[in-house]
């Protein structure tokens, strides 16, 4: 696991050159989230009162994805899946951090507890400490890694929008701390939900989280992995927030052993992003029947004659 000192942003003049190329950002849609059910919590499962027998059958997925600003950035993916069925709440919590040749497990919890009134909310478990805001966002999570506490801190909100199921999704600046080391980066916080009485989607969703070494980021999301599925891209480029809702993401022929290669084009802006995945690939299934895979990615962002290299994480997920 690579945790390095925090990197500083590039000088303002360097940031302004690409910002001028991209133009001003359009404002992102207002966030949509469940109502808050109380003050923030740290340890313990007493986040809300138990209300047996009143909950609809539903599945909820909350995920946190961190990518640092280093040339070979630290990668963390935490996945919290809840299923509420009348009076019980089943938990499947998993977390991974990218190593040099494999993914290392940070979190592996399977449990069933009485259902709480906020069944979508992440429940603290032994070994994991959570700090949750009054707006029900995870502000900090601490987990053990090889006997040393690893802490992921969410900082300023960059952009916020609504997911395909109406829950809040947020891009934030963040910091990953392990022992005396710290690495700045970007954190994608996502929420999804579905009724357990409906069939699970046949095609997985896809997300790419990319950063560079001067503090820029690019998020690409699409709800289905299919040639005709539209992609939405959010950019945090040289201090400007940029959104494209009509991006075209095409699958290309990949080299042997690669999880895939893609090209993203925003024709009206003259922007092309070439993305390629690489090992290590982590393919995992939860006890609730959902599956996902993770892999490091590299990308080249081209705007007219300017090119920059980015790195990050690719995620394919059919949950909740």
N, C-alpha and C positions, 0 to 999 in steps of 0.2 A: 504494500500500500504506500502510495507516495503522497505525503503531506508536506508542503513547502511553505516558506514565508509568504505572506500576502504580497501580491504584485500590485503596483500602482498603475493608474491609467496613463495613456499616452498624452503628450502635450495637446493643448486645445487646438492649435493650428493643424496638427495631423488629423484630429477628429473632425474638424470643420470641413476638410477637403471631401471626405466621403459623404458627410451629411449633406453637402450642397448637391452632390450627385443624386442622392436619393430624394431630396426635397422634404417638405414638412410631413409629419405623420398625421394620419387621421386618428381621431379619438376612438378608443376601443369601446365596445358595448359595455353598459353598466353591468356589474357583477350580480349574479342571482344566487342566493344561498338560503339554506334552511334557517329558520329563526333561531337565535341564540337561546340556550336553555340554562344559562347561569354563568357564574364567574369561572375564570380559568382554573385548571386543576393541575396538580403535579402527580403524586403517586396515588395508588389505590384505585378501586373500581367504583367508588362512590361519585361518579360524575353526574348521575341523576337518579331519581327515585325509581324503583321497580314498579311497573304497572302490568301485572300478569294478565294474559289473555286478551289484550286490546290491540296488538300490533298486526298490521297486514303482513302477508307473506312477501318479503322483499329482500333483495340482495343489494349491498352497498359496497363500493370500492373507493378507497382513498389511497392515492399514491403520491410519493415525494421522490423527485428525481433531481440529483445534484450533479453538475459538471463544473469543474474548476477552470481557472484561467491559465493553466500551465500548458506548455507544448505537448506533454503527455498528461492530460488532466486526471485528477481523481474523479472516479465515477461511483455514485451511490444510487441505489434504487430501493425504496421501501414501499411495501405493498400491504395494505390493511383491508382485508375482506370480511364483511359482516353479513350474516344471513339471519333474519328475524322470522320466526315461525311461531305465531301465537305467544307462548310464554317463555320461549328459549331464544337465546342469541348464540349462534355458532360463530367462532372466530377462526380465521386462517391468516396469520400475520407472517410475512417473509421479508427478508432484507438482504441485500447483497452489496458488496464493495468490490471493485475491479482490482485484481492483483496483476503481477507481471505476466502470468501464464494461465490464470484461472480467476473465477469469481469466488470470493470468500463469504461464507454465510455470516450475517450480522444478527439475524432474527429468524426464529423458527418456532412459532406458537400455534398449536391447535387446541381449542378449548370450547366448552359450552357453558354458558352462565345464564341466569335469569335475564330476560329482556328488559332493557331500560327504555324510558320514554323517548330517548333520542337514539334509536337503534342504529342510525348511520354513523354515530360518533365513534372515533377510535378510543378503545379502552386500554388504559395502562396495564401492563402485565409484568410479572416478576422479571427483574433485570433490565427493564426499560422504564425510563423516566420521561414524562411528557410535560411540556408547558403549553397550555392552550389559552388563546385569547378569548375575550368576551364575545367576539364575533365567531367563535368556534373554529378558528384557524389554528393549525399547529405552528407554534412559534419556535419550539426547540424540542429536540429529541436526543436522548443520551442512551447509548448502547455500549456493551463491552466488546472490545476487539483485542484478542490475544492478551487479556488481562489489563488492558489500558482503556479508559473511557473514551469513546468516540462521540463527539457532540456535533450535531448539525443545527446551526442557528439561522433562522429566517430573518432577514433584515428588511430593507425598504421594498415596498410594492412598486414594481415597474409597470405592469399592466394586469388587468383583471377582466374576465369575460364569462359567459355562460357556456357550459358544456352542452352536448347534444341532448342530455336529459335534464337540463335546467339548473344543475348545481354550479357553484362558483369554481372557477379555475383561475389560477394566479401565477404570474411570473414574478419572482422576487430576487433581489440580490441576497447573497447568503455567504456563510463562512463555515468551513469544515475544520474542526479542531481535533487533534489527536496528540495527547501529551503536550510537549512544548511547541509543536508545529501547528500552523494554521494556513489554510488556503482559501482565498476568496473565489467566488464563482456565482453561478446562477442556479436557482431552485424553481422547478416547475411543480406546483401543487394542483392535483386534479381530483375530481369527484365524479362518480357515475352511480347510477341506480337502475334497477329493473325489477319488475314483478316476477316472483318465482312461479307464477301461474302462466307465464309466457315462455316460449322457447328461447334458448340462448342464441344470439346472433351467429349465423353460420360463418361469417367472415370476420377475422380479427381486425381490431383497430391498429393504427400504426402511429408512432410518434418518434420524431428526431429532435434531440436537444443538442445544440452546437454552440461552442464558444471559441474565441481566439485569445491571444495572449495580452491584449490591451483592453479587455473588459467588454467586448461586444458579444452579442448572442443572437441566435436564430432558432425559433421553435417552429416545427412543421407538424401538423396534426391532420389525420383523416380518419373517418369513422369506419371505413372498409378498405381492405387491401384488394382492390380491383382496378382494372385499367380505366374505368369510367368514374371512379370515385374522386370527387373534388377534394383538394387539400387547402387548408388555411395555413398561412405562414405569418408569424409575428417576428419582427426584427427589433432588436435594441442595438442600433448602430450609431456609434459616436454620439451618444446622448440623445438620440431621437428614437421615438417609438413609431414603428411602421407596421401596417397590417395589409395583407393581401388575402382576399377571400376567394379568389378565382385562380389559384395557382394550379398548374398542371404537373403532376408527379408521375413520371414514367419509369417503369422497370427496365433495366438494361441487362445485357449479358454480363454475368459476374465471373470472376476467376474461380478456379476450383478451391473449395474450402471456405469461400466467402458466403456470408448469409444473404448477400444481395448487393446490387448496385443500382442507383437511381439518378434521374436527372429532374430537377425542378426548374421550371421556366415561368417567369413573369414577363410576358412579351412586351407589354406596353412600357415597362421600365427598363427593358434591355438587360434583365438580370437572369443569370443562369447559375444554378448550384449543382455541382456534381458530387454525389455522395457514394461512398463505398463502405460496406461493413467488413469486419475482420474478426478472426478468433481473438480471445476466447468467447464462445457462444454458450449461453446458459439457457437451457430449456427446462421449464419447471411446470408442474401442475399442482393445484391446490386440492385440498380434501373436498372442496365444494364443486369440483368438476371443471373449473376454469383453468386455462393454461396460458403461458406467456413465455417469450424468449427475449433475452438481452444480448447485446453485442456492442463493442466499441465501433465507432464510425469516424472516418476522415472525410473532409469535404473541401471543395474549392469554390469560393464565391466570386463570381465574375460580374463586374459592372463596367460595360464598355471595355476600356483598356486596362482597368485596374483589377487585380486578382489578390485574394487573401485566402490563407489556409485556416481551416477551422477543424475542431475535433470534438467528439462527444459520445453520445450513447443512442442506440436505436432500440425501440421497444415495440413488440407486437403482443397484443393482449386480447383475449376473447371474454374477459370478465367484465362485470360481475355475473 
